[in-house]
Amino acid sequence: MDVRQLRHFLAVVDHGSVHRAAECLFVAQPSVTQTIRRLEAELGTELFLRRGRGLVLSSSGTALVGPAREVLRSLDVARETVVAVDGLRGGRLSIASMPSQVVSPLTGLLAAFVDRYPGVQVGVRAAARPDDVREALRRGDAEIGVVATGGTAEALADLDRLPLEVQSFVLVARDDALLPPGVDDLRMSDLRGLPLIAGQPGTGMRRVADAIVAATDCRIAVEIEHREGLLPLVLSGVGVAVVADSWRPLADAVGLQVRRLAVEDRLDVALVWQRHRLGPAPAAFVAVAGGTDGPASGTSAAP
């Protein structure tokens, strides 16, 4: 068993077919097929079963996925650690973040990190829900995740985490005419007949919007997956929106009215990562976020 075999195996797992795996690896399809066959011969078992025109993992293949990812991850960390012996002067850091948390706290953390390590290239990918962050970490598409969870974070109990902040919710509107006069902290009982602009189910903002609809005569006028469209829709007069208070500076900057919602829901924002030895760049990012900002050694970062 060698590294090339494991990379080809995981490419088929992640892309669902030998054809798509070959395209991703920039190799010929027969090369991937032969590599998988040799790996199966060495292990003495089938790793994939054919179902129609597709492939599914066998029980043996399923058992190999986790160890294979750990092997490749460890090799990547080893390589990056050697390169960073004389200081973290290059490399790449991949982060998966939920949209609202890109506004805050990720923007501030990135500014501090880039100031400290200007040679590191940072990539940020969107993840709509905590499960999407976990999947990005599992697949190796990201090394660090930024998540916001309501109440308990049991769904992410398999990840190491560094708590960052707690966010509440606000209601944003184009003008005061849509909101109760003289009330800074809005209770659900204060809301009447409002058209709401809501994100997709499974997010904290949507959970609060659904609670408002259930408790009042307000209704969801627009459901939008593209969260960057929330404030433009409010500015256009389509309705009001429930957003995390990390959006307040942006809402204020474009002249929207912002009122705090007096609801119990809160978002616990944290960095999360797989429980393994972090490479120098993600370890340094965790250190910056945690306020330690020590040298990036590639050692395991504790929450």
Backbone torsions as a table, in degrees:
resi	resn	phi	psi	omega
1	MET	NA	130.4	179.3
2	ASP	-132.0	174.3	-174.9
3	VAL	-62.1	-39.6	-179.7
4	ARG	-60.9	-42.2	178.5
5	GLN	-61.4	-42.8	-178.9
6	LEU	-67.5	-38.7	178.9
7	ARG	-64.3	-42.6	179.6
8	HIS	-67.1	-40.6	178.5
9	PHE	-59.7	-48.1	-178.4
10	LEU	-69.6	-30.7	176.8
11	ALA	-63.9	-40.3	177.1
12	VAL	-66.5	-40.9	178.3
13	VAL	-59.7	-47.8	-173.0
14	ASP	-75.7	-28.6	-175.4
15	HIS	-106.2	-7.1	169.8
16	GLY	83.9	-6.4	178.9
17	SER	-159.8	157.8	177.9
18	VAL	-66.2	-38.1	-178.9
19	HIS	-60.7	-49.6	-178.4
20	ARG	-69.3	-33.9	177.3
21	ALA	-63.8	-42.2	179.3
22	ALA	-63.2	-40.3	177.6
23	GLU	-62.3	-41.8	-179.4
24	CYS	-66.9	-36.6	-177.4
25	LEU	-85.5	-8.2	-177.7
26	PHE	60.3	43.1	175.9
27	VAL	-130.5	168.5	178.1
28	ALA	-74.1	146.4	-178.8
29	GLN	-57.3	-42.2	178.5
30	PRO	-59.8	-30.8	178.9
31	SER	-62.9	-42.5	178.8
32	VAL	-66.5	-43.7	-179.9
33	THR	-59.4	-45.9	-179.5
34	GLN	-66.0	-38.1	179.1
35	THR	-63.5	-44.3	179.2
36	ILE	-63.7	-40.9	179.7
37	ARG	-64.0	-40.7	177.7
38	ARG	-64.3	-40.6	178.8
39	LEU	-63.5	-42.9	178.3
40	GLU	-63.5	-38.1	179.1
41	ALA	-65.6	-40.6	179.6
42	GLU	-66.7	-35.9	-178.7
43	LEU	-86.0	-16.6	179.6
44	GLY	72.0	31.0	-178.7
45	THR	-158.5	155.3	174.7
46	GLU	-79.3	135.3	178.0
47	LEU	-97.3	-24.6	-180.0
48	PHE	-130.2	148.7	174.0
49	LEU	-118.6	139.3	-179.7
50	ARG	-85.2	128.1	176.7
51	ARG	-125.4	103.1	-175.1
52	GLY	65.8	-122.4	179.0
53	ARG	-98.2	1.3	-176.8
54	GLY	-113.0	177.3	178.0
55	LEU	-119.1	141.9	173.2
56	VAL	-127.1	152.3	179.6
57	LEU	-68.5	138.7	168.4
58	SER	-79.3	175.9	177.4
59	SER	-63.4	-35.8	177.5
60	SER	-67.8	-41.0	178.1
61	GLY	-63.3	-41.2	177.6
62	THR	-59.7	-40.1	-179.2
63	ALA	-67.7	-25.7	-177.2
64	LEU	-82.7	-23.0	-172.5
65	VAL	-56.9	-52.5	-177.7
66	GLY	-60.6	-53.0	178.1
67	PRO	-59.4	-37.2	179.7
68	ALA	-63.3	-43.2	178.5
69	ARG	-63.6	-40.0	-179.8
70	GLU	-64.1	-40.0	179.4
71	VAL	-61.7	-49.2	-178.2
72	LEU	-66.5	-38.1	179.0
73	ARG	-64.8	-41.5	179.8
74	SER	-64.7	-38.9	177.5
75	LEU	-64.2	-42.0	178.3
76	ASP	-62.5	-42.7	179.7
77	VAL	-64.2	-41.7	179.6
78	ALA	-60.9	-44.7	179.6
79	ARG	-62.6	-46.5	-178.0
80	GLU	-66.7	-34.5	-179.4
81	THR	-66.4	-40.7	178.0
82	VAL	-64.5	-44.1	-179.5
83	VAL	-61.3	-32.7	-174.8
84	ALA	-90.6	9.9	-178.2
85	VAL	-56.8	-40.5	-178.3
86	ASP	-91.6	15.1	179.7
87	GLY	117.7	152.9	-177.4
88	LEU	-83.4	88.3	-174.4
89	ARG	-108.0	-3.4	-178.6
90	GLY	-160.0	-161.1	-179.7
91	GLY	96.7	-172.7	-175.8
92	ARG	-139.8	143.9	177.1
93	LEU	-123.6	127.1	179.6
94	SER	-110.4	128.6	-177.0
95	ILE	-125.5	134.7	172.1
96	ALA	-107.9	124.8	-175.3
97	SER	-133.3	142.8	169.7
98	MET	-69.6	147.3	-168.5
99	PRO	-57.0	-49.1	-176.3
100	SER	-64.1	-29.3	-177.6
101	GLN	-80.3	-11.0	170.1
102	VAL	-67.3	-38.9	178.0
103	VAL	-61.2	-48.7	176.4
104	SER	-159.4	132.5	13.0
105	PRO	-98.1	1.8	-170.4
106	LEU	-63.1	-39.7	-178.8
107	THR	-56.6	-45.9	179.4
108	GLY	-66.1	-39.2	178.9
109	LEU	-65.6	-40.9	178.7
110	LEU	-64.1	-40.7	179.2
111	ALA	-59.9	-44.1	179.3
112	ALA	-66.8	-40.1	-177.8
113	PHE	-68.4	-46.6	-179.2
114	VAL	-64.3	-34.4	176.6
115	ASP	-64.5	-38.0	-178.6
116	ARG	-80.4	-36.1	-176.5
117	TYR	-130.7	72.3	-173.9
118	PRO	-66.3	-17.7	-178.0
119	GLY	-83.6	-9.0	-178.2
120	VAL	-88.1	128.6	176.2
121	GLN	-86.2	127.6	-177.3
122	VAL	-109.4	132.9	174.7
123	GLY	-119.6	132.7	-180.0
124	VAL	-118.7	124.9	178.5
125	ARG	-113.0	149.6	-176.9
126	ALA	-80.9	142.3	174.8
127	ALA	-141.7	114.3	-171.4
128	ALA	-69.1	-33.1	-174.1
129	ARG	-133.9	163.8	176.7
130	PRO	-54.7	-38.9	179.4
131	ASP	-62.6	-32.8	178.1
132	ASP	-69.0	-35.6	175.7
133	VAL	-64.1	-47.2	179.9
134	ARG	-59.0	-42.3	-179.2
135	GLU	-64.1	-38.9	177.7
136	ALA	-63.4	-38.3	177.2
137	LEU	-68.9	-41.8	-178.1
138	ARG	-62.9	-42.7	-177.4
139	ARG	-77.2	-10.7	-177.2
140	GLY	83.4	11.1	177.3
141	ASP	-74.8	-18.9	178.3
142	ALA	-145.4	152.9	178.8
143	GLU	-103.8	-27.4	179.7
144	ILE	-129.0	142.6	175.5
145	GLY	-121.1	149.3	173.1
146	VAL	-117.3	116.5	-174.5
147	VAL	-125.0	155.9	173.3
148	ALA	-130.2	119.8	-178.4
149	THR	-122.7	147.4	177.4
150	GLY	-93.6	125.2	178.7
151	GLY	69.1	-125.1	-176.7
152	THR	-73.4	149.1	177.8
153	ALA	-111.2	33.8	-177.9
154	GLU	-58.9	-31.1	-178.3
155	ALA	-63.2	-19.4	-179.3
156	LEU	-113.9	24.1	-175.1
157	ALA	-65.4	-18.3	-179.1
158	ASP	-84.9	0.4	-178.7
159	LEU	-111.9	148.7	168.9
160	ASP	-74.3	150.6	-175.2
161	ARG	-145.8	152.0	173.7
162	LEU	-126.9	107.1	179.2
163	PRO	-60.9	139.1	-177.8
164	LEU	-113.4	-54.0	-177.7
165	GLU	-164.6	168.3	175.5
166	VAL	-115.3	128.3	-178.9
167	GLN	-112.1	139.7	174.0
168	SER	-100.9	-171.8	-176.7
169	PHE	-118.7	149.6	177.3
170	VAL	-131.6	161.2	174.9
171	LEU	-110.3	130.2	179.4
172	VAL	-115.4	138.8	-178.6
173	ALA	-139.8	160.6	-178.9
174	ARG	-70.8	-37.3	179.3
175	ASP	-150.5	168.7	-176.3
176	ASP	-66.7	-17.5	-175.3
177	ALA	-61.2	-27.0	-178.4
178	LEU	-85.3	-10.0	-173.2
179	LEU	-115.7	152.2	177.6
180	PRO	-59.4	132.9	-178.4
181	PRO	-71.0	142.5	173.1
182	GLY	70.5	16.9	-179.6
183	VAL	-119.2	116.2	-179.4
184	ASP	-86.6	-37.8	178.9
185	ASP	-106.9	105.3	-175.1
186	LEU	-82.9	127.9	170.2
187	ARG	-95.3	161.5	179.6
188	MET	-59.3	-33.8	-179.3
189	SER	-67.5	-14.6	177.9
190	ASP	-82.8	-12.9	-171.8
191	LEU	-94.9	130.8	-178.1
192	ARG	-137.8	124.7	169.8
193	GLY	57.8	29.8	-177.0
194	LEU	-86.1	135.5	170.0
195	PRO	-81.7	123.3	-175.6
196	LEU	-101.4	142.6	170.8
197	ILE	-104.1	118.7	-171.1
198	ALA	-125.8	149.7	173.7
199	GLY	-80.4	-175.3	-176.5
200	GLN	-74.4	155.9	177.5
201	PRO	-58.5	153.4	178.8
202	GLY	97.5	2.8	178.5
203	THR	-115.7	160.1	179.3
204	GLY	-64.2	-39.9	-179.1
205	MET	-64.7	-39.0	178.7
206	ARG	-69.6	-35.3	179.2
207	ARG	-61.2	-42.1	178.9
208	VAL	-69.5	-40.4	178.2
209	ALA	-61.3	-42.8	178.5
210	ASP	-63.7	-36.8	178.6
211	ALA	-65.6	-37.6	177.6
212	ILE	-64.7	-44.9	179.6
213	VAL	-61.6	-40.6	-178.4
214	ALA	-68.3	-29.6	-174.0
215	ALA	-99.7	-8.2	-175.1
216	THR	-137.8	-174.2	174.5
217	ASP	-96.4	16.4	174.2
218	CYS	-70.7	159.5	-178.5
219	ARG	-139.4	157.3	175.0
220	ILE	-85.8	115.0	-179.3
221	ALA	-87.6	-38.3	-178.7
222	VAL	-138.7	131.0	170.6
223	GLU	-109.6	124.0	-173.8
224	ILE	-133.6	130.9	177.7
225	GLU	-80.2	-29.0	-178.1
226	HIS	-82.8	97.9	-172.9
227	ARG	-65.6	-21.8	177.7
228	GLU	-67.0	-12.3	178.3
229	GLY	-88.8	-5.3	-176.3
230	LEU	-60.9	-56.0	-176.2
231	LEU	-66.3	-40.5	174.9
232	PRO	-58.9	-37.4	178.2
233	LEU	-67.2	-39.1	176.4
234	VAL	-63.8	-43.8	178.8
235	LEU	-61.2	-29.8	-180.0
236	SER	-80.6	-4.1	178.1
237	GLY	83.8	13.9	-179.7
238	VAL	-68.0	-34.7	-179.6
239	GLY	173.4	-164.9	177.0
240	VAL	-109.8	163.0	-176.7
241	ALA	-135.8	143.6	170.6
242	VAL	-91.8	123.4	178.9
243	VAL	-136.3	161.2	173.2
244	ALA	-67.4	151.3	-176.1
245	ASP	-70.1	-4.4	171.9
246	SER	-65.2	-18.6	178.8
247	TRP	-82.9	-8.9	-173.8
248	ARG	-54.8	-46.6	-179.8
249	PRO	-59.1	-39.3	178.6
250	LEU	-67.3	-42.7	179.7
251	ALA	-63.6	-42.1	177.7
252	ASP	-62.8	-39.3	-175.4
253	ALA	-65.2	-30.5	-179.4
254	VAL	-98.4	8.8	172.6
255	GLY	84.7	17.6	177.8
256	LEU	-80.5	156.2	174.9
257	GLN	-86.0	131.9	-176.4
258	VAL	-124.3	125.4	177.0
259	ARG	-128.0	138.8	178.5
260	ARG	-73.2	140.8	176.3
261	LEU	-95.1	123.8	179.7
262	ALA	-84.9	72.7	178.4
263	VAL	-123.2	157.5	-177.4
264	GLU	-76.4	-21.8	-178.1
265	ASP	-60.6	136.6	175.2
266	ARG	-137.9	160.6	175.4
267	LEU	-113.5	121.2	174.5
268	ASP	-90.7	114.3	-175.6
269	VAL	-99.6	134.4	-176.6
270	ALA	-150.1	155.7	164.4
271	LEU	-84.7	141.5	176.5
272	VAL	-134.6	152.8	177.2
273	TRP	-156.9	160.5	179.9
274	GLN	-64.8	148.5	-179.6
275	ARG	-79.0	82.3	177.2
276	HIS	-156.7	176.6	179.6
277	ARG	-67.7	119.9	-179.6
278	LEU	-78.2	145.7	173.4
279	GLY	-72.8	171.3	-176.1
280	PRO	-58.3	-45.6	-177.1
281	ALA	-66.0	-51.3	177.5
282	PRO	-64.5	-34.2	176.7
283	ALA	-63.7	-39.6	178.4
284	ALA	-66.1	-38.0	179.4
285	PHE	-65.2	-42.6	177.1
286	VAL	-61.5	-39.6	179.0
287	ALA	-64.1	-42.5	177.7
288	VAL	-62.7	-44.5	-179.3
289	ALA	-65.1	-34.3	-179.3
290	GLY	-84.8	-3.7	177.1
291	GLY	84.6	5.3	179.5
292	THR	-88.5	-40.3	172.9
293	ASP	48.8	40.9	178.2
294	GLY	-83.0	-177.4	178.9
295	PRO	-67.0	143.7	-178.6
296	ALA	-81.7	106.4	-177.9
297	SER	-102.8	-11.2	-176.7
298	GLY	84.9	6.1	180.0
299	THR	-78.6	165.7	-177.9
300	SER	-65.2	135.3	178.4
301	ALA	-97.6	130.7	-179.3
302	ALA	-97.8	144.1	-179.6
303	PRO	-71.5	NA	NA
